Amino acid sequence: MPILVSGCFVPTASELQELQMELFPQYLEGRVGLDILPFQETDLPSIVLHQPDIFKGLQAFRGLGKPTLNVPERYNPYGTFCHVEPGYYGEHDELGEEIMTKWAAPGQCNTILDTTQYITWIQQRLLERRANRIEYNIWQVLAFGRYTALNSSGQVIHEAQFNTQNISAAIPWTNFSGSFPLRDFRAIQLLGRGTSARFDSCAKAYMNRETANLLMSNTNPNDVGRVGLSACCIFMSPEQINQQFAAQGLPQIVIYDNGYIDDNGNFNVFIPYGYVIIVGCRPNNVPPGHYWLTRNAVGCSISSGFWQKLTDSCDREVPRRIKIYDGHNGGPALEYPRMVVVLRVA
């Protein structure tokens, strides 16, 4: 039990061990969503997507000594334009008079609070919340074809939608002996027709751990389950499944179980249970879209990208407050929505 010494509570143990956070901060490193939809900045106030018309048709037969024929339709190099309204995100935290008056440095008594260190902690927290919002938006678009922003009452105040391809498993994967995951992925192979996207072994199939457990529990001897039923006691694994998939030119599975802890203390995975998100591949490794950062005028200059701000009211008002702001304007946009296929398996 802690005891009071010189105005500070200290533990009775002779040694104090500092532990890492249970969920270690993960600002940008290891966030798979940003590998799929990387950042892109624009000086425009909204996201403008331009898609030229595709080339169609076969060359006409002319015949010997005959004039050539006109191409049936005039080509439109400007194609279609799509405007996506960005979201406007931002929040702040503050260092108030009570903290600056009463708090001492951690683990020490009679020591002035290091405001620089405390502000750094606040900034790290804001950065983590920003990164969680960005990746949450990305996986919402990939899984549902839409992402939303809610107000404090839970009402939708911002929304953007994209037409991804959706397909359901012929037999849910919860039926371990009767489902056919290989057959489901073969059906996805065909969805690249009419596009430049390929859903072969270069594609990736993202799922959370719980959904992957359904796949690895398959016991169908005519499908992936044959590995687990072999006489030489080979256990089902992602590597074994990917070997089977690669042999048939099917997407490779990627297990991604990351998420965030909400303000109520509940952990939420980014990829919902029962969803497999297949991202195809295009020539030159072009991504299916980007997370766009649009113009903002929050700071002293108008620019694109993220914005941060720090204010100190020390010479303007009482009580004194140091406020740290962080935010961004923008959101995810799928420039090639047919490059994403959502497979519902449970």
C-alpha positions as CSV (number, residue, x, y, z in Angstrom):
1,M,0.0,0.0,0.0
2,P,1.4,3.4,-0.8
3,I,2.6,5.7,2.0
4,L,2.7,9.5,2.2
5,V,6.2,10.9,2.3
6,S,6.9,14.7,2.1
7,G,3.7,15.4,0.4
8,C,4.0,12.7,-2.3
9,F,2.5,9.2,-2.5
10,V,5.3,6.6,-3.1
11,P,5.1,2.8,-3.3
12,T,6.4,0.9,-0.3
13,A,8.5,-1.5,-2.5
14,S,12.2,-0.7,-2.6
15,E,12.2,-0.8,-6.4
16,L,9.8,0.8,-8.9
17,Q,9.4,-0.9,-12.3
18,E,8.1,1.2,-15.1
19,L,5.8,-0.8,-17.4
20,Q,5.0,-0.1,-21.1
21,M,1.4,0.7,-22.0
22,E,-0.8,-2.4,-22.4
23,L,-1.5,-1.3,-26.0
24,F,1.7,0.3,-27.2
25,P,1.2,3.5,-29.3
26,Q,1.4,2.7,-33.0
27,Y,1.3,6.0,-34.9
28,L,2.1,5.0,-38.5
29,E,4.4,2.0,-38.3
30,G,2.8,-1.3,-39.2
31,R,-0.6,0.1,-40.2
32,V,-1.6,-2.0,-43.2
33,G,-4.4,0.3,-44.2
34,L,-1.9,3.0,-45.2
35,D,-0.1,0.4,-47.3
36,I,-3.3,-0.1,-49.3
37,L,-4.4,3.6,-49.5
38,P,-1.2,5.7,-49.1
39,F,-1.3,9.4,-48.4
40,Q,-1.8,11.9,-51.2
41,E,-1.9,15.7,-50.8
42,T,-3.9,18.2,-52.9
43,D,-4.1,22.0,-52.7
44,L,-7.8,21.8,-53.7
45,P,-10.5,22.1,-51.1
46,S,-12.1,18.9,-52.2
47,I,-11.0,15.5,-53.7
48,V,-11.4,15.5,-57.4
49,L,-11.1,12.2,-59.2
50,H,-10.7,12.0,-63.0
51,Q,-11.2,8.8,-64.9
52,P,-10.8,8.9,-68.8
53,D,-13.0,6.7,-70.9
54,I,-11.7,3.2,-71.6
55,F,-10.6,2.0,-75.1
56,K,-13.2,-0.2,-76.6
57,G,-13.8,-2.3,-79.8
58,L,-11.9,-4.1,-82.5
59,Q,-10.3,-2.6,-85.5
60,A,-12.6,-2.5,-88.5
61,F,-12.1,-4.6,-91.6
62,R,-11.1,-2.3,-94.5
63,G,-10.8,-4.6,-97.6
64,L,-8.3,-4.3,-100.4
65,G,-8.5,-0.9,-102.2
66,K,-11.2,0.3,-99.9
67,P,-11.2,3.4,-97.7
68,T,-10.9,3.1,-93.9
69,L,-13.9,3.5,-91.7
70,N,-14.5,6.0,-88.9
71,V,-14.2,4.7,-85.3
72,P,-17.8,4.4,-84.1
73,E,-17.6,6.7,-81.1
74,R,-15.5,9.8,-80.5
75,Y,-13.0,9.2,-77.6
76,N,-13.5,11.4,-74.6
77,P,-10.1,11.8,-72.9
78,Y,-11.6,13.7,-70.0
79,G,-14.0,11.0,-69.1
80,T,-15.8,11.5,-65.9
81,F,-15.0,13.7,-62.9
82,C,-16.0,12.8,-59.4
83,H,-15.9,15.3,-56.5
84,V,-15.6,13.8,-53.0
85,E,-16.2,16.2,-50.1
86,P,-13.5,15.8,-47.5
87,G,-14.0,15.3,-43.8
88,Y,-12.8,18.0,-41.4
89,Y,-11.2,16.4,-38.3
90,G,-9.6,18.0,-35.3
91,E,-9.5,18.1,-31.6
92,H,-7.4,19.5,-28.7
93,D,-6.2,18.7,-25.3
94,E,-4.9,21.1,-22.7
95,L,-2.6,21.7,-19.8
96,G,-4.4,23.6,-17.1
97,E,-3.6,25.6,-14.0
98,E,-4.3,22.7,-11.6
99,I,-1.8,20.4,-13.3
100,M,0.9,23.1,-13.6
101,T,0.3,24.0,-9.9
102,K,0.1,20.6,-8.2
103,W,1.8,18.0,-10.3
104,A,5.4,17.0,-9.7
105,A,7.6,15.1,-12.1
106,P,6.7,11.3,-12.1
107,G,8.5,9.4,-9.4
108,Q,10.0,12.5,-7.7
109,C,8.9,14.8,-4.9
110,N,9.3,18.6,-4.7
111,T,10.2,18.7,-8.5
112,I,8.6,21.3,-10.9
113,L,6.5,19.7,-13.6
114,D,8.3,19.4,-16.9
115,T,5.7,21.0,-19.2
116,T,7.7,20.1,-22.3
117,Q,7.5,16.4,-21.4
118,Y,3.8,16.7,-20.6
119,I,3.0,18.4,-23.8
120,T,4.9,15.7,-25.7
121,W,2.7,13.1,-24.1
122,I,-0.4,15.0,-25.1
123,Q,0.9,15.3,-28.7
124,Q,1.6,11.6,-28.8
125,R,-1.9,10.9,-27.7
126,L,-3.4,13.2,-30.3
127,L,-1.2,11.6,-33.0
128,E,-2.4,8.1,-32.0
129,R,-6.0,9.2,-32.1
130,R,-5.5,10.8,-35.5
131,A,-3.8,7.7,-36.9
132,N,-6.7,5.5,-35.5
133,R,-9.2,7.7,-37.2
134,I,-7.4,7.5,-40.5
135,E,-7.0,3.8,-40.5
136,Y,-10.6,3.4,-39.3
137,N,-11.8,5.4,-42.3
138,I,-9.7,3.3,-44.6
139,W,-11.0,0.0,-43.4
140,Q,-14.6,1.2,-43.4
141,V,-14.3,2.1,-47.1
142,L,-12.7,-1.2,-47.9
143,A,-15.2,-3.3,-46.0
144,F,-18.4,-1.4,-46.6
145,G,-17.7,0.9,-49.5
146,R,-18.5,3.9,-47.3
147,Y,-17.2,5.8,-44.3
148,T,-19.1,8.1,-42.0
149,A,-18.4,10.7,-39.3
150,L,-20.8,11.0,-36.4
151,N,-21.5,13.8,-34.0
152,S,-21.7,13.5,-30.2
153,S,-25.3,12.3,-30.5
154,G,-24.4,9.5,-32.9
155,Q,-25.9,11.1,-36.0
156,V,-24.2,10.9,-39.4
157,I,-22.8,14.3,-40.3
158,H,-20.5,13.3,-43.1
159,E,-20.5,10.4,-45.5
160,A,-18.7,9.2,-48.7
161,Q,-19.6,6.1,-50.8
162,F,-17.9,4.0,-53.4
163,N,-19.0,1.1,-55.5
164,T,-16.9,-1.9,-54.4
165,Q,-17.7,-5.4,-55.5
166,N,-19.4,-7.7,-53.0
167,I,-19.8,-11.4,-53.0
168,S,-20.9,-14.0,-50.4
169,A,-19.5,-17.4,-49.8
170,A,-21.6,-20.2,-51.4
171,I,-21.6,-22.0,-48.1
172,P,-20.6,-20.0,-44.9
173,W,-17.1,-20.9,-43.6
174,T,-18.7,-21.7,-40.2
175,N,-19.7,-24.9,-41.9
176,F,-16.2,-26.5,-41.5
177,S,-16.9,-29.7,-43.4
178,G,-19.2,-28.3,-46.1
179,S,-17.7,-25.0,-47.1
180,F,-15.5,-24.5,-50.2
181,P,-13.1,-21.5,-49.7
182,L,-11.1,-22.5,-52.8
183,R,-14.3,-22.3,-54.8
184,D,-15.2,-18.9,-53.3
185,F,-11.8,-17.5,-54.3
186,R,-12.0,-19.0,-57.8
187,A,-15.2,-17.0,-58.3
188,I,-13.3,-13.9,-57.3
189,Q,-10.7,-14.6,-59.9
190,L,-13.3,-13.8,-62.6
191,L,-14.2,-10.4,-61.2
192,G,-11.2,-8.8,-62.8
193,R,-12.7,-9.2,-66.2
194,G,-13.3,-5.9,-68.0
195,T,-10.8,-4.1,-65.7
196,S,-7.0,-3.9,-65.4
197,A,-7.2,-5.5,-61.9
198,R,-6.0,-9.0,-61.4
199,F,-7.2,-11.3,-58.5
200,D,-4.5,-13.9,-58.9
201,S,-1.7,-14.7,-56.6
202,C,-0.5,-11.1,-56.6
203,A,-3.7,-10.0,-54.9
204,K,-4.0,-9.9,-51.1
205,A,-7.0,-11.2,-49.0
206,Y,-7.1,-9.4,-45.7
207,M,-9.0,-10.8,-42.7
208,N,-8.9,-10.6,-38.9
209,R,-7.7,-13.5,-36.8
210,E,-11.2,-14.7,-35.9
211,T,-12.1,-15.0,-39.6
212,A,-8.8,-16.7,-40.4
213,N,-9.6,-19.3,-37.7
214,L,-12.7,-20.3,-39.6
215,L,-10.6,-20.8,-42.7
216,M,-8.0,-22.9,-40.8
217,S,-10.7,-25.0,-39.2
218,N,-12.0,-26.2,-42.6
219,T,-12.2,-30.0,-42.8
220,N,-13.5,-30.4,-46.3
221,P,-11.3,-33.1,-47.9
222,N,-12.1,-31.6,-51.3
223,D,-11.0,-28.2,-50.4
224,V,-8.4,-26.5,-48.1
225,G,-9.3,-29.0,-45.4
226,R,-7.3,-31.8,-47.1
227,V,-4.1,-30.4,-45.5
228,G,-5.4,-30.9,-41.9
229,L,-6.7,-34.4,-42.7
230,S,-3.4,-35.7,-44.2
231,A,-1.9,-38.8,-42.7
232,C,1.4,-37.1,-42.0
233,C,-0.1,-34.9,-39.3
234,I,0.4,-31.5,-41.0
235,F,-1.5,-28.8,-39.2
236,M,-3.4,-26.2,-41.0
237,S,-1.5,-22.9,-41.2
238,P,-1.6,-19.6,-43.2
239,E,1.5,-20.8,-45.0
240,Q,-0.1,-24.1,-46.0
241,I,-3.2,-22.3,-47.2
242,N,-1.2,-19.8,-49.2
243,Q,0.7,-22.6,-50.9
244,Q,-2.6,-24.1,-52.1
245,F,-3.9,-20.7,-53.2
246,A,-0.7,-19.8,-55.1
247,A,-0.7,-23.2,-56.9
248,Q,-4.1,-22.2,-58.3
249,G,-3.3,-18.6,-58.9
250,L,-5.5,-17.3,-56.0
251,P,-5.0,-14.3,-53.7
252,Q,-2.7,-14.7,-50.7
253,I,-4.3,-14.4,-47.3
254,V,-3.0,-11.7,-44.8
255,I,-4.1,-11.8,-41.2
256,Y,-4.5,-8.3,-39.8
257,D,-5.9,-8.2,-36.3
258,N,-5.1,-4.6,-35.3
259,G,-7.7,-2.2,-34.0
260,Y,-8.2,0.6,-31.5
261,I,-9.6,1.1,-28.0
262,D,-12.6,3.5,-28.1
263,D,-13.3,6.1,-25.5
264,N,-15.4,3.6,-23.5
265,G,-12.4,1.2,-23.2
266,N,-13.6,-1.4,-25.7
267,F,-11.3,-2.9,-28.3
268,N,-12.5,-2.7,-31.9
269,V,-10.8,-4.5,-34.8
270,F,-10.5,-2.6,-38.0
271,I,-11.6,-5.5,-40.2
272,P,-15.0,-6.9,-39.1
273,Y,-15.5,-10.5,-38.3
274,G,-16.7,-12.5,-41.3
275,Y,-15.3,-10.1,-43.9
276,V,-12.5,-10.9,-46.3
277,I,-11.2,-7.9,-48.2
278,I,-9.5,-8.8,-51.4
279,V,-7.4,-6.1,-53.0
280,G,-6.4,-6.8,-56.6
281,C,-3.3,-5.6,-58.4
282,R,-3.0,-3.3,-61.3
283,P,-0.1,-2.6,-63.7
284,N,2.9,-0.7,-62.1
285,N,1.5,-1.6,-58.7
286,V,-1.0,1.3,-58.8
287,P,-3.0,1.3,-55.5
288,P,-6.8,1.2,-55.5
289,G,-6.9,4.7,-54.1
290,H,-5.4,7.1,-51.6
291,Y,-6.0,8.8,-48.3
292,W,-6.3,12.4,-49.6
293,L,-5.2,15.4,-47.5
294,T,-6.9,18.5,-48.7
295,R,-6.4,22.2,-48.2
296,N,-6.8,23.6,-44.7
297,A,-6.7,27.2,-43.4
298,V,-6.5,26.4,-39.6
299,G,-2.9,27.6,-39.1
300,C,-1.3,30.9,-40.0
301,S,-0.8,29.8,-43.6
302,I,-3.1,27.9,-46.0
303,S,-1.6,24.5,-46.8
304,S,-2.5,20.9,-47.3
305,G,-1.5,18.0,-45.0
306,F,-1.9,17.6,-41.3
307,W,-2.1,20.6,-39.0
308,Q,-1.0,21.2,-35.4
309,K,-1.2,24.2,-33.2
310,L,-0.1,25.2,-29.7
311,T,-1.5,28.2,-27.8
312,D,-0.6,29.6,-24.3
313,S,-2.9,32.1,-22.6
314,C,-0.3,33.0,-20.0
315,D,-0.4,36.8,-20.8
316,R,-4.0,37.0,-21.8
317,E,-6.3,35.4,-19.3
318,V,-6.6,33.7,-15.9
319,P,-6.5,30.8,-15.4
320,R,-3.6,29.9,-17.7
321,R,-4.2,27.2,-20.2
322,I,-1.8,25.6,-22.7
323,K,-3.8,24.0,-25.6
324,I,-2.5,21.6,-28.1
325,Y,-4.5,21.1,-31.3
326,D,-4.2,18.4,-34.0
327,G,-6.3,17.7,-37.1
328,H,-6.6,17.2,-40.8
329,N,-8.9,17.7,-43.7
330,G,-9.5,14.9,-46.2
331,G,-10.5,11.2,-46.3
332,P,-10.0,8.0,-48.3
333,A,-11.1,7.8,-51.9
334,L,-11.2,4.6,-54.0
335,E,-10.0,5.6,-57.5
336,Y,-10.5,2.0,-58.8
337,P,-13.4,0.7,-56.7
338,R,-13.7,-2.5,-58.8
339,M,-10.1,-3.4,-57.6
340,V,-11.6,-4.2,-54.2
341,V,-13.8,-7.3,-53.6
342,V,-15.5,-7.9,-50.2
343,L,-16.2,-11.6,-49.5
344,R,-18.7,-12.3,-46.8
345,V,-18.0,-15.7,-45.3
346,A,-20.0,-15.7,-42.0
